[in-house]
Amino acid sequence: MSTERPVAADVRAALLDPLRMTSEQTSQLQGEACARCGRMDGLSPGGYAYTSSGKGGRLAHPVRVCRDHRSTGGTQ
Ligand SMILES: [Zn+2]
C-alpha cells in the first residue's frame, strides 16, 4: 500500500557521515528534497538534520519536508 520509495530514510533520524552520504541524502540535507521521503515538491521547513563534524561533534543543517510530512513533526 505504501507509495513511499523504500530507499529513502529520514535524514533527521540519524547522525550522518558526510563522507558516506548518498546523493539523495545530500539533496535532503540541502533542503532540495523532503527529509523524510525525498520528494522535491511542496517543501517547507522541517527541522534539522545532523552530520558528524569528524571531531566528535555534529553540525546542524536546516532541512525541508513535503506537505505529506509537514504535520508529522520530529522523525515519526
Ligand atoms: Zn515527504
N, CA, C, O and the ligand as a Tripos MOL2 file, in Angstrom:
@<TRIPOS>MOLECULE
protein
  305   303    77     0     0
PROTEIN
NO_CHARGES

@<TRIPOS>ATOM
      1 N           0.8070   -1.2130    0.0000 N.3       1 MET1
      2 CA          0.0000    0.0000    0.0000 C.3       1 MET1
      3 C           0.8450    1.2690    0.0000 C.2       1 MET1
      4 O           0.4450    2.2930   -0.5540 O.2       1 MET1
      5 N           2.0040    1.1910    0.6220 N.am      2 SER2
      6 CA          2.8130    2.3920    0.7290 C.3       2 SER2
      7 C           3.3270    2.8410   -0.6200 C.2       2 SER2
      8 O           3.7660    2.0300   -1.4350 O.2       2 SER2
      9 N           3.2700    4.1400   -0.8470 N.am      3 THR3
     10 CA          3.7920    4.6880   -2.0930 C.3       3 THR3
     11 C           5.1540    5.3400   -1.8830 C.2       3 THR3
     12 O           5.7370    5.8860   -2.8200 O.2       3 THR3
     13 N           5.6600    5.2840   -0.6530 N.am      4 GLU4
     14 CA          6.9620    5.8830   -0.3970 C.3       4 GLU4
     15 C           8.0580    4.9770   -0.9530 C.2       4 GLU4
     16 O           7.9680    3.7510   -0.8980 O.2       4 GLU4
     17 N           9.0690    5.6040   -1.4790 N.am      5 ARG5
     18 CA         10.1660    4.8180   -2.0190 C.3       5 ARG5
     19 C          10.9760    4.1990   -0.8800 C.2       5 ARG5
     20 O          11.3340    4.9050    0.0630 O.2       5 ARG5
     21 N          11.2710    2.9120   -0.9410 N.am      6 PRO6
     22 CA         11.9370    2.2190    0.1580 C.3       6 PRO6
     23 C          13.3670    2.6790    0.4090 C.2       6 PRO6
     24 O          13.8920    2.4770    1.5030 O.2       6 PRO6
     25 N          14.0000    3.2900   -0.5750 N.am      7 VAL7
     26 CA         15.3950    3.6920   -0.3940 C.3       7 VAL7
     27 C          15.5260    4.8960    0.5150 C.2       7 VAL7
     28 O          16.5920    5.1330    1.0830 O.2       7 VAL7
     29 N          14.4600    5.6540    0.6580 N.am      8 ALA8
     30 CA         14.5570    6.8950    1.4140 C.3       8 ALA8
     31 C          14.4160    6.6450    2.9110 C.2       8 ALA8
     32 O          13.5250    5.9180    3.3510 O.2       8 ALA8
     33 N          15.3050    7.2570    3.6830 N.am      9 ALA9
     34 CA         15.1960    7.2170    5.1270 C.3       9 ALA9
     35 C          15.1590    8.6560    5.6310 C.2       9 ALA9
     36 O          15.6550    9.5750    4.9790 O.2       9 ALA9
     37 N          14.5710    8.8240    6.7840 N.am     10 ASP10
     38 CA         14.5000   10.1700    7.3450 C.3      10 ASP10
     39 C          15.8990   10.6140    7.7580 C.2      10 ASP10
     40 O          16.5060   10.0330    8.6580 O.2      10 ASP10
     41 N          16.3980   11.6410    7.0970 N.am     11 VAL11
     42 CA         17.7630   12.0890    7.3870 C.3      11 VAL11
     43 C          17.8870   12.7160    8.7670 C.2      11 VAL11
     44 O          18.9910   12.9420    9.2620 O.2      11 VAL11
     45 N          16.7360   12.9970    9.3870 N.am     12 ARG12
     46 CA         16.7830   13.5820   10.7310 C.3      12 ARG12
     47 C          16.9360   12.5190   11.8060 C.2      12 ARG12
     48 O          17.1620   12.8360   12.9740 O.2      12 ARG12
     49 N          16.8110   11.2380   11.4050 N.am     13 ALA13
     50 CA         16.7640   10.1490   12.3870 C.3      13 ALA13
     51 C          18.1330    9.6720   12.8360 C.2      13 ALA13
     52 O          18.2450    8.9680   13.8400 O.2      13 ALA13
     53 N          19.1630   10.0430   12.1130 N.am     14 ALA14
     54 CA         20.4830    9.5290   12.4530 C.3      14 ALA14
     55 C          21.5520   10.5930   12.2300 C.2      14 ALA14
     56 O          21.3540   11.5470   11.4760 O.2      14 ALA14
     57 N          22.6870   10.4100   12.9000 N.am     15 LEU15
     58 CA         23.8270   11.2860   12.6570 C.3      15 LEU15
     59 C          24.4970   10.8130   11.3730 C.2      15 LEU15
     60 O          24.9400    9.6690   11.2780 O.2      15 LEU15
     61 N          24.5650   11.6950   10.3950 N.am     16 LEU16
     62 CA         25.0700   11.3180    9.0770 C.3      16 LEU16
     63 C          26.5740   11.5200    8.9750 C.2      16 LEU16
     64 O          27.1310   12.4860    9.4970 O.2      16 LEU16
     65 N          27.2110   10.5850    8.2910 N.am     17 ASP17
     66 CA         28.6330   10.7370    7.9890 C.3      17 ASP17
     67 C          28.7370   11.4310    6.6380 C.2      17 ASP17
     68 O          28.3340   10.8610    5.6240 O.2      17 ASP17
     69 N          29.2710   12.6560    6.6040 N.am     18 PRO18
     70 CA         29.2900   13.4110    5.3410 C.3      18 PRO18
     71 C          30.0840   12.7150    4.2390 C.2      18 PRO18
     72 O          29.9160   13.0300    3.0610 O.2      18 PRO18
     73 N          30.9390   11.7790    4.6110 N.am     19 LEU19
     74 CA         31.7300   11.0750    3.5980 C.3      19 LEU19
     75 C          31.0150    9.8510    3.0470 C.2      19 LEU19
     76 O          31.4600    9.2460    2.0710 O.2      19 LEU19
     77 N          29.8890    9.4880    3.6860 N.am     20 ARG20
     78 CA         29.1950    8.2740    3.2800 C.3      20 ARG20
     79 C          27.7430    8.5390    2.8970 C.2      20 ARG20
     80 O          26.9250    7.6200    2.8730 O.2      20 ARG20
     81 N          27.4300    9.7750    2.6040 N.am     21 MET21
     82 CA         26.0510   10.0890    2.2530 C.3      21 MET21
     83 C          25.7720    9.7560    0.7970 C.2      21 MET21
     84 O          26.6430    9.8790   -0.0650 O.2      21 MET21
     85 N          24.5430    9.3340    0.5390 N.am     22 THR22
     86 CA         24.1280    9.1130   -0.8450 C.3      22 THR22
     87 C          23.7690   10.4580   -1.4610 C.2      22 THR22
     88 O          23.6110   11.4540   -0.7540 O.2      22 THR22
     89 N          23.6420   10.4790   -2.7740 N.am     23 SER23
     90 CA         23.2620   11.7210   -3.4530 C.3      23 SER23
     91 C          21.8800   12.1690   -3.0040 C.2      23 SER23
     92 O          21.5970   13.3650   -2.9330 O.2      23 SER23
     93 N          21.0080   11.1870   -2.6960 N.am     24 GLU24
     94 CA         19.6740   11.5410   -2.2280 C.3      24 GLU24
     95 C          19.7420   12.1920   -0.8450 C.2      24 GLU24
     96 O          19.0540   13.1790   -0.5830 O.2      24 GLU24
     97 N          20.5710   11.6380    0.0310 N.am     25 GLN25
     98 CA         20.7180   12.2350    1.3590 C.3      25 GLN25
     99 C          21.2920   13.6400    1.2530 C.2      25 GLN25
    100 O          20.9080   14.5310    2.0090 O.2      25 GLN25
    101 N          22.2050   13.8340    0.3230 N.am     26 THR26
    102 CA         22.7830   15.1590    0.1170 C.3      26 THR26
    103 C          21.6990   16.1530   -0.2850 C.2      26 THR26
    104 O          21.6650   17.2800    0.2080 O.2      26 THR26
    105 N          20.8120   15.7260   -1.1880 N.am     27 SER27
    106 CA         19.7070   16.5940   -1.6060 C.3      27 SER27
    107 C          18.7890   16.9110   -0.4310 C.2      27 SER27
    108 O          18.3230   18.0410   -0.2810 O.2      27 SER27
    109 N          18.5360   15.9060    0.3980 N.am     28 GLN28
    110 CA         17.6840   16.1100    1.5670 C.3      28 GLN28
    111 C          18.3510   17.0790    2.5460 C.2      28 GLN28
    112 O          17.6970   17.9560    3.1090 O.2      28 GLN28
    113 N          19.6440   16.9110    2.7370 N.am     29 LEU29
    114 CA         20.3740   17.7510    3.6810 C.3      29 LEU29
    115 C          20.4180   19.1980    3.2140 C.2      29 LEU29
    116 O          20.4560   20.1200    4.0280 O.2      29 LEU29
    117 N          20.4110   19.3900    1.9050 N.am     30 GLN30
    118 CA         20.4750   20.7400    1.3440 C.3      30 GLN30
    119 C          19.0960   21.3700    1.1890 C.2      30 GLN30
    120 O          18.9660   22.4810    0.6760 O.2      30 GLN30
    121 N          18.0620   20.6470    1.6380 N.am     31 GLY31
    122 CA         16.7170   21.1990    1.5600 C.3      31 GLY31
    123 C          16.1120   21.1300    0.1730 C.2      31 GLY31
    124 O          15.1170   21.7980   -0.1070 O.2      31 GLY31
    125 N          16.7060   20.3240   -0.6980 N.am     32 GLU32
    126 CA         16.1930   20.2010   -2.0600 C.3      32 GLU32
    127 C          15.1550   19.0950   -2.1730 C.2      32 GLU32
    128 O          14.4320   19.0070   -3.1650 O.2      32 GLU32
    129 N          15.0880   18.2480   -1.1440 N.am     33 ALA33
    130 CA         14.1440   17.1320   -1.1480 C.3      33 ALA33
    131 C          13.6280   16.9160    0.2640 C.2      33 ALA33
    132 O          14.2820   17.2830    1.2400 O.2      33 ALA33
    133 N          12.4310   16.3100    0.3640 N.am     34 CYS34
    134 CA         11.8370   16.0540    1.6730 C.3      34 CYS34
    135 C          12.7840   15.2240    2.5380 C.2      34 CYS34
    136 O          13.3230   14.2130    2.0890 O.2      34 CYS34
    137 N          12.9810   15.6650    3.7890 N.am     35 ALA35
    138 CA         13.8900   14.9670    4.6950 C.3      35 ALA35
    139 C          13.4030   13.5650    5.0170 C.2      35 ALA35
    140 O          14.1780   12.7080    5.4410 O.2      35 ALA35
    141 N          12.1160   13.3410    4.8120 N.am     36 ARG36
    142 CA         11.5400   12.0480    5.1650 C.3      36 ARG36
    143 C          11.4550   11.0930    3.9770 C.2      36 ARG36
    144 O          11.8210    9.9230    4.0860 O.2      36 ARG36
    145 N          10.9750   11.5930    2.8500 N.am     37 CYS37
    146 CA         10.6980   10.6820    1.7330 C.3      37 CYS37
    147 C          11.4220   11.0350    0.4420 C.2      37 CYS37
    148 O          11.4080   10.2420   -0.5000 O.2      37 CYS37
    149 N          12.0490   12.1950    0.3730 N.am     38 GLY38
    150 CA         12.8200   12.5260   -0.8140 C.3      38 GLY38
    151 C          12.0440   13.2340   -1.9060 C.2      38 GLY38
    152 O          12.6010   13.5390   -2.9600 O.2      38 GLY38
    153 N          10.7550   13.5040   -1.6720 N.am     39 ARG39
    154 CA         10.0100   14.2610   -2.6750 C.3      39 ARG39
    155 C          10.5900   15.6600   -2.8170 C.2      39 ARG39
    156 O          11.1870   16.2030   -1.8870 O.2      39 ARG39
    157 N          10.4000   16.2290   -4.0040 N.am     40 MET40
    158 CA         11.0360   17.5210   -4.2580 C.3      40 MET40
    159 C          10.0430   18.6350   -4.5430 C.2      40 MET40
    160 O          10.4170   19.6870   -5.0630 O.2      40 MET40
    161 N           8.7720   18.4090   -4.2040 N.am     41 ASP41
    162 CA          7.7850   19.4590   -4.4170 C.3      41 ASP41
    163 C           7.0080   19.7130   -3.1320 C.2      41 ASP41
    164 O           6.9130   18.8350   -2.2750 O.2      41 ASP41
    165 N           6.4580   20.9020   -3.0010 N.am     42 GLY42
    166 CA          5.6480   21.2480   -1.8370 C.3      42 GLY42
    167 C           6.4310   21.2750   -0.5410 C.2      42 GLY42
    168 O           5.9010   20.9170    0.5110 O.2      42 GLY42
    169 N           7.6840   21.6920   -0.6000 N.am     43 LEU43
    170 CA          8.5420   21.6440    0.5830 C.3      43 LEU43
    171 C           8.3770   22.8580    1.4880 C.2      43 LEU43
    172 O           8.1380   23.9730    1.0260 O.2      43 LEU43
    173 N           8.5100   22.6100    2.7930 N.am     44 SER44
    174 CA          8.5180   23.6870    3.7720 C.3      44 SER44
    175 C           9.4730   23.2900    4.8940 C.2      44 SER44
    176 O           9.8310   22.1180    5.0090 O.2      44 SER44
    177 N           9.8940   24.2540    5.7270 N.am     45 PRO45
    178 CA         10.8850   23.9610    6.7700 C.3      45 PRO45
    179 C          10.4650   22.7810    7.6450 C.2      45 PRO45
    180 O           9.3090   22.6890    8.0590 O.2      45 PRO45
    181 N          11.4050   21.8830    7.9240 N.am     46 GLY46
    182 CA         11.0710   20.6600    8.6600 C.3      46 GLY46
    183 C          12.0990   20.2740    9.6980 C.2      46 GLY46
    184 O          12.3580   19.0890    9.9060 O.2      46 GLY46
    185 N          12.6870   21.2600   10.3510 N.am     47 GLY47
    186 CA         13.6210   20.9410   11.4200 C.3      47 GLY47
    187 C          15.0550   20.8070   10.9290 C.2      47 GLY47
    188 O          15.4670   21.4530    9.9670 O.2      47 GLY47
    189 N          15.7960   19.9550   11.6130 N.am     48 TYR48
    190 CA         17.2280   19.8630   11.3420 C.3      48 TYR48
    191 C          17.7000   18.4270   11.2030 C.2      48 TYR48
    192 O          17.1820   17.5110   11.8420 O.2      48 TYR48
    193 N          18.6970   18.2630   10.3490 N.am     49 ALA49
    194 CA         19.4140   17.0010   10.2740 C.3      49 ALA49
    195 C          20.8410   17.2900   10.7260 C.2      49 ALA49
    196 O          21.2890   18.4360   10.7140 O.2      49 ALA49
    197 N          21.5440   16.2390   11.1230 N.am     50 TYR50
    198 CA         22.8780   16.4420   11.6720 C.3      50 TYR50
    199 C          23.9110   15.5790   10.9750 C.2      50 TYR50
    200 O          23.6620   14.4190   10.6470 O.2      50 TYR50
    201 N          25.0790   16.1730   10.7560 N.am     51 THR51
    202 CA         26.1890   15.4050   10.2220 C.3      51 THR51
    203 C          27.3330   15.4300   11.2200 C.2      51 THR51
    204 O          27.4760   16.3680   12.0040 O.2      51 THR51
    205 N          28.1340   14.3950   11.1750 N.am     52 SER52
    206 CA         29.3140   14.3380   12.0240 C.3      52 SER52
    207 C          30.3230   15.3720   11.5460 C.2      52 SER52
    208 O          30.5360   15.5370   10.3440 O.2      52 SER52
    209 N          30.9440   16.0690   12.5000 N.am     53 SER53
    210 CA         31.9480   17.0550   12.1250 C.3      53 SER53
    211 C          33.3190   16.4100   11.9930 C.2      53 SER53
    212 O          34.2670   17.0530   11.5420 O.2      53 SER53
    213 N          33.4300   15.1490   12.3830 N.am     54 GLY54
    214 CA         34.7010   14.4540   12.2950 C.3      54 GLY54
    215 C          35.5420   14.5510   13.5430 C.2      54 GLY54
    216 O          36.5800   13.8980   13.6500 O.2      54 GLY54
    217 N          35.1020   15.3660   14.4970 N.am     55 LYS55
    218 CA         35.8770   15.5240   15.7350 C.3      55 LYS55
    219 C          35.0020   15.2500   16.9480 C.2      55 LYS55
    220 O          35.2100   15.8050   18.0270 O.2      55 LYS55
    221 N          34.0270   14.3880   16.7480 N.am     56 GLY56
    222 CA         33.1440   14.0420   17.8550 C.3      56 GLY56
    223 C          31.9700   14.9780   18.0050 C.2      56 GLY56
    224 O          31.0860   14.7450   18.8300 O.2      56 GLY56
    225 N          31.9510   16.0370   17.2130 N.am     57 GLY57
    226 CA         30.8370   16.9630   17.2750 C.3      57 GLY57
    227 C          29.8800   16.7130   16.1380 C.2      57 GLY57
    228 O          30.0450   15.7680   15.3670 O.2      57 GLY57
    229 N          28.8870   17.5570   16.0380 N.am     58 ARG58
    230 CA         27.9590   17.4190   14.9300 C.3      58 ARG58
    231 C          27.5160   18.7870   14.4480 C.2      58 ARG58
    232 O          27.5060   19.7630   15.1980 O.2      58 ARG58
    233 N          27.1510   18.8290   13.1800 N.am     59 LEU59
    234 CA         26.7150   20.0640   12.5630 C.3      59 LEU59
    235 C          25.2400   19.9600   12.2140 C.2      59 LEU59
    236 O          24.7840   18.9390   11.6990 O.2      59 LEU59
    237 N          24.5010   21.0220   12.4970 N.am     60 ALA60
    238 CA         23.0680   21.0340   12.1900 C.3      60 ALA60
    239 C          22.8250   21.6300   10.8070 C.2      60 ALA60
    240 O          23.4560   22.6120   10.4180 O.2      60 ALA60
    241 N          21.9070   21.0220   10.0810 N.am     61 HIS61
    242 CA         21.5280   21.5160    8.7590 C.3      61 HIS61
    243 C          20.0110   21.6650    8.7160 C.2      61 HIS61
    244 O          19.2990   20.6850    8.9380 O.2      61 HIS61
    245 N          19.4990   22.8520    8.4410 N.am     62 PRO62
    246 CA         18.0530   23.0020    8.3050 C.3      62 PRO62
    247 C          17.5670   22.2290    7.0940 C.2      62 PRO62
    248 O          18.1180   22.3640    6.0010 O.2      62 PRO62
    249 N          16.5380   21.4210    7.2870 N.am     63 VAL63
    250 CA         16.0100   20.6150    6.1760 C.3      63 VAL63
    251 C          14.5510   20.9690    5.9300 C.2      63 VAL63
    252 O          13.9350   21.7020    6.7040 O.2      63 VAL63
    253 N          14.0100   20.4340    4.8350 N.am     64 ARG64
    254 CA         12.6170   20.7080    4.4960 C.3      64 ARG64
    255 C          11.8520   19.4030    4.2980 C.2      64 ARG64
    256 O          12.4350   18.3590    4.0040 O.2      64 ARG64
    257 N          10.5580   19.4860    4.4620 N.am     65 VAL65
    258 CA          9.7040   18.3100    4.2760 C.3      65 VAL65
    259 C           8.5540   18.6520    3.3270 C.2      65 VAL65
    260 O           8.1660   19.8110    3.1790 O.2      65 VAL65
    261 N           8.0220   17.6030    2.6880 N.am     66 CYS66
    262 CA          6.9030   17.8010    1.7680 C.3      66 CYS66
    263 C           5.6060   17.9650    2.5530 C.2      66 CYS66
    264 O           5.5850   17.8210    3.7750 O.2      66 CYS66
    265 N           4.5330   18.2660    1.8400 N.am     67 ARG67
    266 CA          3.2640   18.5500    2.5360 C.3      67 ARG67
    267 C           2.7510   17.3100    3.2660 C.2      67 ARG67
    268 O           2.0360   17.4270    4.2610 O.2      67 ARG67
    269 N           3.1090   16.1300    2.7780 N.am     68 ASP68
    270 CA          2.6430   14.9120    3.4380 C.3      68 ASP68
    271 C           3.2950   14.7130    4.8040 C.2      68 ASP68
    272 O           2.7170   14.0770    5.6860 O.2      68 ASP68
    273 N           4.4650   15.2440    4.9710 N.am     69 HIS69
    274 CA          5.2000   15.0040    6.2070 C.3      69 HIS69
    275 C           5.3510   16.2580    7.0630 C.2      69 HIS69
    276 O           6.0230   16.2390    8.0940 O.2      69 HIS69
    277 N           4.7270   17.3340    6.6310 N.am     70 ARG70
    278 CA          4.8290   18.5950    7.3600 C.3      70 ARG70
    279 C           4.2370   18.4790    8.7680 C.2      70 ARG70
    280 O           4.7400   19.0790    9.7180 O.2      70 ARG70
    281 N           3.1560   17.6920    8.8830 N.am     71 SER71
    282 CA          2.4390   17.6260   10.1600 C.3      71 SER71
    283 C           2.9330   16.5160   11.0650 C.2      71 SER71
    284 O           2.4680   16.3950   12.1990 O.2      71 SER71
    285 N           3.8600   15.7070   10.5920 N.am     72 THR72
    286 CA          4.2820   14.5760   11.4140 C.3      72 THR72
    287 C           5.2410   14.9970   12.5070 C.2      72 THR72
    288 O           5.2930   14.3730   13.5660 O.2      72 THR72
    289 N           6.0110   16.0700   12.2530 N.am     73 GLY73
    290 CA          6.9360   16.5390   13.2460 C.3      73 GLY73
    291 C           8.0260   15.5270   13.5330 C.2      73 GLY73
    292 O           7.9090   14.3560   13.1690 O.2      73 GLY73
    293 N           9.0650   15.9700   14.1730 N.am     74 GLY74
    294 CA         10.1450   15.0770   14.5970 C.3      74 GLY74
    295 C          10.5380   14.1030   13.5050 C.2      74 GLY74
    296 O          10.6670   14.4820   12.3410 O.2      74 GLY74
    297 N          10.7280   12.8570   13.8760 N.am     75 THR75
    298 CA         11.1680   11.8500   12.9270 C.3      75 THR75
    299 C          10.1510   10.7270   12.8330 C.2      75 THR75
    300 O          10.4700    9.6350   12.3620 O.2      75 THR75
    301 N           8.9420   10.9850   13.2740 N.am     76 GLN76
    302 CA          7.9210    9.9270   13.2580 C.3      76 GLN76
    303 C           7.3870    9.7070   11.8520 C.2      76 GLN76
    304 O           6.5210    8.8570   11.6460 O.2      76 GLN76
    305 ZN          7.8640   13.6300    2.4750 Zn       77 ZN77
@<TRIPOS>BOND
     1     1     2 1
     2     2     3 1
     3     3     4 2
     4     3     5 am
     5     5     6 1
     6     6     7 1
     7     7     8 2
     8     7     9 am
     9     9    10 1
    10    10    11 1
    11    11    12 2
    12    11    13 am
    13    13    14 1
    14    14    15 1
    15    15    16 2
    16    15    17 am
    17    17    18 1
    18    18    19 1
    19    19    20 2
    20    19    21 am
    21    21    22 1
    22    22    23 1
    23    23    24 2
    24    23    25 am
    25    25    26 1
    26    26    27 1
    27    27    28 2
    28    27    29 am
    29    29    30 1
    30    30    31 1
    31    31    32 2
    32    31    33 am
    33    33    34 1
    34    34    35 1
    35    35    36 2
    36    35    37 am
    37    37    38 1
    38    38    39 1
    39    39    40 2
    40    39    41 am
    41    41    42 1
    42    42    43 1
    43    43    44 2
    44    43    45 am
    45    45    46 1
    46    46    47 1
    47    47    48 2
    48    47    49 am
    49    49    50 1
    50    50    51 1
    51    51    52 2
    52    51    53 am
    53    53    54 1
    54    54    55 1
    55    55    56 2
    56    55    57 am
    57    57    58 1
    58    58    59 1
    59    59    60 2
    60    59    61 am
    61    61    62 1
    62    62    63 1
    63    63    64 2
    64    63    65 am
    65    65    66 1
    66    66    67 1
    67    67    68 2
    68    67    69 am
    69    69    70 1
    70    70    71 1
    71    71    72 2
    72    71    73 am
    73    73    74 1
    74    74    75 1
    75    75    76 2
    76    75    77 am
    77    77    78 1
    78    78    79 1
    79    79    80 2
    80    79    81 am
    81    81    82 1
    82    82    83 1
    83    83    84 2
    84    83    85 am
    85    85    86 1
    86    86    87 1
    87    87    88 2
    88    87    89 am
    89    89    90 1
    90    90    91 1
    91    91    92 2
    92    91    93 am
    93    93    94 1
    94    94    95 1
    95    95    96 2
    96    95    97 am
    97    97    98 1
    98    98    99 1
    99    99   100 2
   100    99   101 am
   101   101   102 1
   102   102   103 1
   103   103   104 2
   104   103   105 am
   105   105   106 1
   106   106   107 1
   107   107   108 2
   108   107   109 am
   109   109   110 1
   110   110   111 1
   111   111   112 2
   112   111   113 am
   113   113   114 1
   114   114   115 1
   115   115   116 2
   116   115   117 am
   117   117   118 1
   118   118   119 1
   119   119   120 2
   120   119   121 am
   121   121   122 1
   122   122   123 1
   123   123   124 2
   124   123   125 am
   125   125   126 1
   126   126   127 1
   127   127   128 2
   128   127   129 am
   129   129   130 1
   130   130   131 1
   131   131   132 2
   132   131   133 am
   133   133   134 1
   134   134   135 1
   135   135   136 2
   136   135   137 am
   137   137   138 1
   138   138   139 1
   139   139   140 2
   140   139   141 am
   141   141   142 1
   142   142   143 1
   143   143   144 2
   144   143   145 am
   145   145   146 1
   146   146   147 1
   147   147   148 2
   148   147   149 am
   149   149   150 1
   150   150   151 1
   151   151   152 2
   152   151   153 am
   153   153   154 1
   154   154   155 1
   155   155   156 2
   156   155   157 am
   157   157   158 1
   158   158   159 1
   159   159   160 2
   160   159   161 am
   161   161   162 1
   162   162   163 1
   163   163   164 2
   164   163   165 am
   165   165   166 1
   166   166   167 1
   167   167   168 2
   168   167   169 am
   169   169   170 1
   170   170   171 1
   171   171   172 2
   172   171   173 am
   173   173   174 1
   174   174   175 1
   175   175   176 2
   176   175   177 am
   177   177   178 1
   178   178   179 1
   179   179   180 2
   180   179   181 am
   181   181   182 1
   182   182   183 1
   183   183   184 2
   184   183   185 am
   185   185   186 1
   186   186   187 1
   187   187   188 2
   188   187   189 am
   189   189   190 1
   190   190   191 1
   191   191   192 2
   192   191   193 am
   193   193   194 1
   194   194   195 1
   195   195   196 2
   196   195   197 am
   197   197   198 1
   198   198   199 1
   199   199   200 2
   200   199   201 am
   201   201   202 1
   202   202   203 1
   203   203   204 2
   204   203   205 am
   205   205   206 1
   206   206   207 1
   207   207   208 2
   208   207   209 am
   209   209   210 1
   210   210   211 1
   211   211   212 2
   212   211   213 am
   213   213   214 1
   214   214   215 1
   215   215   216 2
   216   215   217 am
   217   217   218 1
   218   218   219 1
   219   219   220 2
   220   219   221 am
   221   221   222 1
   222   222   223 1
   223   223   224 2
   224   223   225 am
   225   225   226 1
   226   226   227 1
   227   227   228 2
   228   227   229 am
   229   229   230 1
   230   230   231 1
   231   231   232 2
   232   231   233 am
   233   233   234 1
   234   234   235 1
   235   235   236 2
   236   235   237 am
   237   237   238 1
   238   238   239 1
   239   239   240 2
   240   239   241 am
   241   241   242 1
   242   242   243 1
   243   243   244 2
   244   243   245 am
   245   245   246 1
   246   246   247 1
   247   247   248 2
   248   247   249 am
   249   249   250 1
   250   250   251 1
   251   251   252 2
   252   251   253 am
   253   253   254 1
   254   254   255 1
   255   255   256 2
   256   255   257 am
   257   257   258 1
   258   258   259 1
   259   259   260 2
   260   259   261 am
   261   261   262 1
   262   262   263 1
   263   263   264 2
   264   263   265 am
   265   265   266 1
   266   266   267 1
   267   267   268 2
   268   267   269 am
   269   269   270 1
   270   270   271 1
   271   271   272 2
   272   271   273 am
   273   273   274 1
   274   274   275 1
   275   275   276 2
   276   275   277 am
   277   277   278 1
   278   278   279 1
   279   279   280 2
   280   279   281 am
   281   281   282 1
   282   282   283 1
   283   283   284 2
   284   283   285 am
   285   285   286 1
   286   286   287 1
   287   287   288 2
   288   287   289 am
   289   289   290 1
   290   290   291 1
   291   291   292 2
   292   291   293 am
   293   293   294 1
   294   294   295 1
   295   295   296 2
   296   295   297 am
   297   297   298 1
   298   298   299 1
   299   299   300 2
   300   299   301 am
   301   301   302 1
   302   302   303 1
   303   303   304 2
@<TRIPOS>SUBSTRUCTURE
     1 MET1         2 RESIDUE 1 A MET
     2 SER2         6 RESIDUE 1 A SER
     3 THR3        10 RESIDUE 1 A THR
     4 GLU4        14 RESIDUE 1 A GLU
     5 ARG5        18 RESIDUE 1 A ARG
     6 PRO6        22 RESIDUE 1 A PRO
     7 VAL7        26 RESIDUE 1 A VAL
     8 ALA8        30 RESIDUE 1 A ALA
     9 ALA9        34 RESIDUE 1 A ALA
    10 ASP10       38 RESIDUE 1 A ASP
    11 VAL11       42 RESIDUE 1 A VAL
    12 ARG12       46 RESIDUE 1 A ARG
    13 ALA13       50 RESIDUE 1 A ALA
    14 ALA14       54 RESIDUE 1 A ALA
    15 LEU15       58 RESIDUE 1 A LEU
    16 LEU16       62 RESIDUE 1 A LEU
    17 ASP17       66 RESIDUE 1 A ASP
    18 PRO18       70 RESIDUE 1 A PRO
    19 LEU19       74 RESIDUE 1 A LEU
    20 ARG20       78 RESIDUE 1 A ARG
    21 MET21       82 RESIDUE 1 A MET
    22 THR22       86 RESIDUE 1 A THR
    23 SER23       90 RESIDUE 1 A SER
    24 GLU24       94 RESIDUE 1 A GLU
    25 GLN25       98 RESIDUE 1 A GLN
    26 THR26      102 RESIDUE 1 A THR
    27 SER27      106 RESIDUE 1 A SER
    28 GLN28      110 RESIDUE 1 A GLN
    29 LEU29      114 RESIDUE 1 A LEU
    30 GLN30      118 RESIDUE 1 A GLN
    31 GLY31      122 RESIDUE 1 A GLY
    32 GLU32      126 RESIDUE 1 A GLU
    33 ALA33      130 RESIDUE 1 A ALA
    34 CYS34      134 RESIDUE 1 A CYS
    35 ALA35      138 RESIDUE 1 A ALA
    36 ARG36      142 RESIDUE 1 A ARG
    37 CYS37      146 RESIDUE 1 A CYS
    38 GLY38      150 RESIDUE 1 A GLY
    39 ARG39      154 RESIDUE 1 A ARG
    40 MET40      158 RESIDUE 1 A MET
    41 ASP41      162 RESIDUE 1 A ASP
    42 GLY42      166 RESIDUE 1 A GLY
    43 LEU43      170 RESIDUE 1 A LEU
    44 SER44      174 RESIDUE 1 A SER
    45 PRO45      178 RESIDUE 1 A PRO
    46 GLY46      182 RESIDUE 1 A GLY
    47 GLY47      186 RESIDUE 1 A GLY
    48 TYR48      190 RESIDUE 1 A TYR
    49 ALA49      194 RESIDUE 1 A ALA
    50 TYR50      198 RESIDUE 1 A TYR
    51 THR51      202 RESIDUE 1 A THR
    52 SER52      206 RESIDUE 1 A SER
    53 SER53      210 RESIDUE 1 A SER
    54 GLY54      214 RESIDUE 1 A GLY
    55 LYS55      218 RESIDUE 1 A LYS
    56 GLY56      222 RESIDUE 1 A GLY
    57 GLY57      226 RESIDUE 1 A GLY
    58 ARG58      230 RESIDUE 1 A ARG
    59 LEU59      234 RESIDUE 1 A LEU
    60 ALA60      238 RESIDUE 1 A ALA
    61 HIS61      242 RESIDUE 1 A HIS
    62 PRO62      246 RESIDUE 1 A PRO
    63 VAL63      250 RESIDUE 1 A VAL
    64 ARG64      254 RESIDUE 1 A ARG
    65 VAL65      258 RESIDUE 1 A VAL
    66 CYS66      262 RESIDUE 1 A CYS
    67 ARG67      266 RESIDUE 1 A ARG
    68 ASP68      270 RESIDUE 1 A ASP
    69 HIS69      274 RESIDUE 1 A HIS
    70 ARG70      278 RESIDUE 1 A ARG
    71 SER71      282 RESIDUE 1 A SER
    72 THR72      286 RESIDUE 1 A THR
    73 GLY73      290 RESIDUE 1 A GLY
    74 GLY74      294 RESIDUE 1 A GLY
    75 THR75      298 RESIDUE 1 A THR
    76 GLN76      302 RESIDUE 1 A GLN
    77 ZN77       305 GROUP 0 **** ****
